[in-house]
Structure formats: C-alpha cells, structure tokens
Amino acid sequence: MRKSRKKITVNVFKKEPIRLSLDIEKTVKKVIAAEKLRGDATVSIIFAGDAFVKRLNRQYRGKNKLTDVLTFLYDSKECGYSGSDIYISVPAARRDAEKEGRTITEKTAELIIHGLLHTAGYEHKTIK
C-alpha cells in the first residue's frame, strides 16, 4: 500500500505590491517539513499595507498598533483540513529591512518563517 502524501497548497495574494527574489512556495514547504507538521494544509501569504494589518491587529487581537506580521490559524478536524493566513505589512517589512541593513527579500523570508512557526504552535516566548 502506498503512503498518502500530505497536500500543501500555498496561495500568495498581493494587496500591496512587492517584488521578491524568493520562492515563497518552496520556503513554506521547507518550514512545514522541518517542523513535521502533519496533514493537508493551505497556507495563504497576504502582502498588505500598514492600515490593513493594523486594522486586523485591532479587530482580532485587540491591539491598536501596527505589526509587521499576523498569523491566523484555522483547523477543522471534521474535514481534515487546516492551514493559516499570514498577513505581512509590506511597508513595515521595508522599513525594518532598511533599519536592519537587509534586503526586502531577506526580511520577508524571516516574516514568512515567523508566521509559519506560529502555525506550528510556537509563541513568542519559545521562538527566541
């Protein structure tokens, strides 16, 4: 009997323009494999502006401030489907990259990995 493979679907949405030299799908799949996450999943990476991400942070986390990345995890054991939506503020990522002397691609890869680690169950106290 053949082992069934997990299906990982990666969606990328650009509400805010960004140019990257990064294979987002490959990055997502590598992190999922490294963290040994099980089951089928859909991961959506949404590149957005500051105001949109700040509004989501206020609406869903009760924090009226901008953050560079927000992760929303969803899971349904009934249908065996899980995944996450990772929102990245493009302007915040650009500002942070410039301050840190890094490229926008490097900073964006870090934020995607950060969001995926939340998907894997890590909290800020355990990410360090």
Salt bridges, closest charged atoms under 4 A:
GLU25 OE2 - LYS29 NZ 2.81
ASP50 OD2 - ARG95 NH2 2.92
ASP75 OD2 - LYS77 NZ 3.14
ASP96 OD1 - LYS99 NZ 3.95
GLU100 OE1 - ARG102 NH1 2.79
GLU100 OE2 - LYS107 NZ 3.17
GLU110 OE1 - ARG102 NH1 2.51
GLU110 OE2 - LYS107 NZ 3.09
